Amino acid sequence: MLYLIAKIQFEYSIFMEQIKTEFTSRLRDAVRQCYELGYHPTRFEQMLDTLGGVNLAKKLVLSGDLQDGLKTLAKLGRLDLSMEAMMQEDKFRLLFTKSELEAATWRLAQMK
């Protein structure tokens, strides 16, 4: 029985790491698309390299500040490229707490 529990925990941790990696990859792809639109989120990209996607999202979403990048994406009509929008996707929601998801929702609402 303990072996089965350990195996499930191990598989769950692998699954969570895969989801975290996918979230970071999606953010990197969004950065690439921003460059194609003429917007260069260099500071966000540096923080993404340093912190990774999930840690960066957790840090920024609860900061209380509406970052210029989010405002720029709103002006471009591309809030779909925002980390806040990606946090709301079903497969990524489990990476974040209820308060983090509520903050992301609030931040997106401020841009509409």
Order of alpha helices (4+ residues) and beta strands (2+ residues): alpha-alpha-alpha-alpha-alpha-alpha-alpha
